[in-house]
Structure formats: structure tokens, C-alpha cells
Amino acid sequence: MTKNAKLIIITISIITLIALFPISITTFAYGMGSYAATWLYMGLYPTLIVAIFLAIRNVNPVYYLLYFIALTYPSYFLKTSRNI
């Protein structure tokens, strides 16, 4: 992976972290309908924070974790928000 691609991934991940903060706080305060959905959100946000720090430290496998979180968090949020 090139240096520019890593920089773009890190930048987008930090923007995602900032954008998902209100959703995570609201989920923590009020829950998300089911117990399992609430704990999924509470697990994904700290994982995103750790993954960003590891990406800054240039740990190569962490980029796959960032891809997974970037796809899981919004898609699961859209699925659960339609049911509310």
C-alpha cells in the first residue's frame, strides 16, 4: 500500500470517528432497541479508536480492520434505525 493511500485511509478514519461520536453517545445513553445491538455499537467505537492508533503506527493488517469497521458500523446503523 502506498504512503498516499495510507494517509487517505487514516484521514477518512479520523473523520469517521468524529462523525460517529454523536451516534455512539446517543446509543450509550438510550440504547438501540435490543441489548445485542447496543453492545455491538459500544464494541465498534473503541475498536475504531484502537484501529486508528494502530494505523498511525503503520501496523499493516489494521487497514483490513478499518475496512471492516467502516462497512459494519454505518450499514448496521441503517438497518437498526429503519426498525425504530
Secondary structure, 3 states (H helix, E strand, C coil): CCHHHHHHHHHHHHHHHHHHHHHHHHHHHHCCCCHHHHHHHHHHHHHHHHHHHHHHCCCCCHHHHHHHHHHHHHHHHHHHHHHC
